[in-house]
Amino acid sequence: MAGINDIRLRSAITRLYSALTIRTGIVFTQTSIAKPGARDSALIIDVHAPSPAIPSRGEDETYTLAITPEQTVLRAPTTTGALRGLQTIIQLVRQDAGGFSFPPPSRLTIAPVFPGAAS
């Protein structure tokens, strides 16, 4: 995790691992959070600024996911964007005949359909 250190984000990461474990049956654990600047993790989360405790109209909820076979990088300008991105990661995991898979390498930039709808 790079950028800010936010309890909501840490809690969401724990929920991500729990959801992936439930969804796949594979036990995902987080033994430590990498120091900022570490680039060898399977999941990198880079958040530039904290969000207000309560979402507000017009808050920036955008995020970018860059997915490769080795790594997933989530970048967001705010905590809220990162929270939305973590939920997308959970939704992208698919089950098929060979087990569980993630989409092929791709880059997604997501912005809310209705900016300001959070309030």
C-alpha positions in Angstrom: 0.0 0.0 0.0 1.5 3.3 -1.0 0.3 6.8 -0.4 -2.0 7.3 2.5 -2.4 5.1 5.5 -6.2 4.9 6.2 -8.0 2.6 8.6 -10.9 2.3 6.2 -8.6 1.1 3.5 -6.8 -1.4 5.7 -10.2 -2.8 6.7 -11.3 -3.0 3.1 -8.1 -4.9 2.2 -8.9 -7.4 5.0 -12.4 -7.8 3.6 -10.9 -8.3 0.1 -8.9 -11.2 1.4 -11.9 -12.7 3.2 -14.1 -12.3 0.1 -11.6 -13.9 -2.1 -11.1 -16.8 0.3 -14.9 -17.4 0.5 -15.2 -17.1 -3.3 -12.4 -19.4 -4.2 -11.8 -21.7 -1.3 -8.1 -20.6 -1.3 -7.0 -19.1 1.9 -5.6 -15.6 1.3 -3.7 -13.9 4.1 -2.0 -10.7 4.5 1.0 -11.1 6.7 2.2 -7.6 6.3 1.7 -4.5 4.3 4.6 -3.6 2.1 6.5 -0.4 2.6 5.6 2.5 0.3 7.7 2.1 -2.9 7.8 -1.7 -2.8 7.0 -2.9 -6.3 7.3 -6.7 -6.0 3.9 -7.4 -4.3 1.1 -9.2 -6.2 -1.3 -6.4 -5.2 -0.2 -2.7 -5.1 -2.6 -0.1 -3.9 -1.6 3.5 -4.4 -3.9 6.2 -3.0 -3.0 9.9 -3.2 -5.3 11.5 -0.6 -7.8 10.5 2.1 -11.5 10.9 1.6 -13.9 12.6 4.0 -15.3 10.2 6.7 -18.7 10.6 5.1 -18.8 10.5 1.2 -19.8 13.9 -0.2 -21.3 15.1 -3.5 -18.7 15.5 -6.2 -16.0 13.4 -4.4 -13.5 11.8 -6.7 -14.3 8.1 -6.8 -12.2 7.3 -9.9 -9.7 4.5 -9.9 -7.4 2.6 -12.4 -6.7 -1.1 -12.3 -3.7 -2.4 -14.2 -3.8 -6.2 -14.4 -0.9 -8.5 -15.5 -0.3 -12.2 -14.7 2.2 -11.1 -12.1 0.6 -8.2 -10.4 -2.6 -6.0 -10.0 -2.0 -2.3 -9.4 -4.9 -0.2 -8.1 -4.4 3.6 -8.2 -6.9 6.1 -6.9 -6.8 9.7 -6.1 -8.9 9.1 -2.9 -9.7 6.4 -0.4 -13.2 6.2 -1.8 -11.9 5.4 -5.2 -9.6 2.7 -3.8 -12.6 1.2 -1.9 -14.5 1.0 -5.2 -11.5 -0.5 -6.9 -11.1 -3.2 -4.3 -14.8 -4.2 -4.8 -14.1 -4.5 -8.5 -11.2 -6.8 -7.9 -13.5 -9.2 -6.0 -16.1 -9.0 -8.8 -13.5 -9.8 -11.5 -12.5 -13.2 -10.1 -14.3 -15.9 -12.1 -14.7 -19.7 -11.7 -14.2 -21.9 -14.7 -13.5 -25.6 -15.4 -9.9 -25.1 -14.6 -10.5 -23.4 -11.3 -10.5 -19.7 -10.7 -9.2 -17.0 -12.9 -8.7 -13.3 -13.2 -9.2 -11.4 -16.5 -6.4 -11.3 -19.1 -3.9 -8.5 -18.8 -5.8 -5.2 -19.0 -6.0 -1.7 -17.8 -9.4 -0.3 -16.6 -10.1 3.3 -15.7 -13.4 3.6 -13.9 -15.3 6.8 -13.0 -18.8 7.0 -11.4 -21.6 7.1 -13.9 -23.4 9.7 -11.9 -20.8 12.0 -10.4 -22.0 13.4 -7.1 -24.5 10.6 -6.6 -22.7 9.5 -3.4 -24.6 12.0 -1.2 
